[in-house]
Amino acid sequence: MRFTISREKLQEGLAAVAASIPAKTTLPVLANILIETSDKGIRLSGTDLDIAVSTEVAADVETVGAITVPAKKLSEIARELPPSPVKIAASGEQRITLDCGRSHFKILGLPRDEFPAFPSIRFSESWRIRSGDLQKLISHTSFAVSTEESRPILNGVLWELKPDVMRMVATNGHRLAKMELPIKATGAPSADLIVPPKALEQIRRLFPADEELEIARGENHLGFRSPFTAVYTRLIEGPYPPYDQVIPKDNDRVAIADKVALTSALKRMSVIASDQTHRIRLSFNSGMLRFSVQTPDLGEATDELALRYTGDQLDIGFNASYLLEILRYMPTDEVRFTFKAPERAATVQPEGWNDSATYLCLVMPLRLVD
Amino acid sequence: MPEQTPVRRILLIDADAFFVAVARLVDPEGAGRAPLLLVGGTAEGRGVVCSASYEARQHGVRSAMPMSRALRLCPGATCVPVPGKACRQKHKEIRAVLERFAPVVQSASIDEWYADLGGTESIYAGASLQTIAHRMRDVVLEETKLRVSIGGGTSKLIAKLAAEGAKPRPENDADGVRVVEPGSEIAFMRELVLADIPGIGPKTTARLAERGLRSVSDVLDRDEAALVRLVGPGDAGWLGRRVRGVDESVVDDREPARSISRDETFPTDIHDDLLLEGELTELVGRAAGDLRGADLRARTVTVRIRDKDFTTRQASRTVDDPLESDRAIFVVARDLLHKLRRARRVPARLLGVALSGFGDPLIRQLSLFDASRPLETERDRIVSRTMDAVRKKFGRDAIAPGRKH
């Protein structure tokens, strides 16, 4: 294997793949990047066995071949190279030489055969979706996944693909985010997929918004690809909890608040809220929201915010960090809350959002146990 | 005219060879007569040295050294276990003395306390910090039979560093108190190397040394721009403040966030997973019992394992709802143990469980999905509390979980 590549193309390819390389691994080859020559140049691939990323960059290939080399070292070298063409050649199965200007490196690697095979996915039956649409769903929902290991199903984002609509839902059991978007008929069958957020983060990072992606499913993997780059991920198995049943339909108390002012007040109250529960109390009255927080051994605080509120007076407790997080993703200046009772789910939605997507978040209150 | 901030008067009180001194008080005939004394393990060579007498230290014994190695360096030394209860008692006694002298006292560790004497100038009728510190030292010795060294200055950092220099040692003429006068902080800091400063550990020391920065003066003698070039803007600011002894943190008398932990160094290493699980059951039972005894619930469970080659590893999990029952805590701890064992399966010499993240048991985060089975049920809590009641009446061994091995 022997090829010449511009320093920039090498850096670009390595940057795309680097995030899929595990920081710590018991399988040494996973710390390596697979370099293969291809028709158009070279293909760089990395994996942590859950997610695999592969990207093709232009290069002048003299002789074909493949080898794996330590990803971190190669990236560090690429970053420090002078602005000259980079010549890389394999010498044997386990070593490459790298020449750039007057710099010369020999790097030990591992044979290509040790690198795990990518999941086999047939792209003949695939969905075609604009990357920007997918990114919009990801960026509004994936924050809500659970980071707890006790219920693996909640560690993933539910992605429902229907003939004319797609929807993403994420929850940690206490708060939930859901967004749906109409799409052009894809021709492929409907599917419910539970995708690790780490993989979705790669989709968001690697593909330009206007690119059309091909997405196909293997036995328990999902593949995303564009002409140059592919991402594969393991799917999380199991039935996703029936989220539709917990979305309240009869909340009759409605508050509309200014997002920035509400965020500021919540941040002020959070200073005094307990580090453990972040508990604050909200009291809604017509035209006024009163905040209060009391933390033993620390102190107390109150605040007020004018807002539009219809319904009977309501006192309700929340984890302030859940509310703040949801507000961060709300795309409008005003947000709409609905409530039923102090121990029932509240909904949060953008107010006056002129968009084809619909967006809804839920948050469960905190309760005082008797 | 801007209001002048009063000069801060902070002391760090450090008990000299605390564990050794307490061990000698507890056992005057045994440990009290042994010049070569190691506290923290057994003569069979298990455990690590928690503290060693000055005489033993001259043989090269250091804290945290495996007992077996310490005994090779210092054959014939007397080993005694840590007198835990007595140490906690003495800690309280010393604190009580300090509280008579200073309005705010913070326990920094079992053998260190910060005292803030700000605002006491008129009470002490102008007595210098030096004089007050000497008086404190005398009263502590008289009432608790323990010696302390005291450092003083305008910040916690200066006080802590001064205390190091206050300890009487054969090679110096220190008298147990060192106070750095306001205004002379920089001159004092120039006596030190960077590795002396808390927060600059071995890795940072090595990184700074690569850039030619070893002593405090190496940093002070460079202008800000040069320092930024050497270590980057973030570290330059931090390091610049640190070497000038600048530390705005206050002496805080609220007890620090606590954790409840139990660990066990095994008489012989354990490799069998089931036996380890049995040990874990026991440790969880004890830690959870302490937790309930203190009327607390914990959200974070940590399992610590020390492999036979002394590699110490740990794994933690924080759950949504605070736990208190043996069963629920064990379920979480067992998963963590499995995770640690999957990552590296070699015989273990120590296993430990720590519970932290104590939440208010009265506040409960409601769930969207009621069907989700909670980690801990009311039944679990009742079982645990009933076991506590039985043990209180009939002793710890009166009742035990059926699945120990």
Boltz contact constraints between the chains, C-beta under 6 A:
constraints:
  - contact:
      token1: [A, 173]
      token2: [B, 367]
      max_distance: 6.0
  - contact:
      token1: [A, 173]
      token2: [B, 368]
      max_distance: 6.0
  - contact:
      token1: [A, 173]
      token2: [B, 369]
      max_distance: 6.0
  - contact:
      token1: [A, 174]
      token2: [B, 365]
      max_distance: 6.0
  - contact:
      token1: [A, 241]
      token2: [B, 369]
      max_distance: 6.0
  - contact:
      token1: [A, 246]
      token2: [B, 368]
      max_distance: 6.0
  - contact:
      token1: [A, 276]
      token2: [B, 359]
      max_distance: 6.0
  - contact:
      token1: [A, 277]
      token2: [B, 363]
      max_distance: 6.0
  - contact:
      token1: [A, 279]
      token2: [B, 363]
      max_distance: 6.0
  - contact:
      token1: [A, 364]
      token2: [B, 366]
      max_distance: 6.0
  - contact:
      token1: [A, 364]
      token2: [B, 368]
      max_distance: 6.0
  - contact:
      token1: [A, 365]
      token2: [B, 366]
      max_distance: 6.0
  - contact:
      token1: [A, 366]
      token2: [B, 363]
      max_distance: 6.0
  - contact:
      token1: [A, 366]
      token2: [B, 365]
      max_distance: 6.0
  - contact:
      token1: [A, 367]
      token2: [B, 364]
      max_distance: 6.0
  - contact:
      token1: [A, 367]
      token2: [B, 366]
      max_distance: 6.0
  - contact:
      token1: [A, 368]
      token2: [B, 362]
      max_distance: 6.0
  - contact:
      token1: [A, 369]
      token2: [B, 362]
      max_distance: 6.0
  - contact:
      token1: [A, 369]
      token2: [B, 364]
      max_distance: 6.0
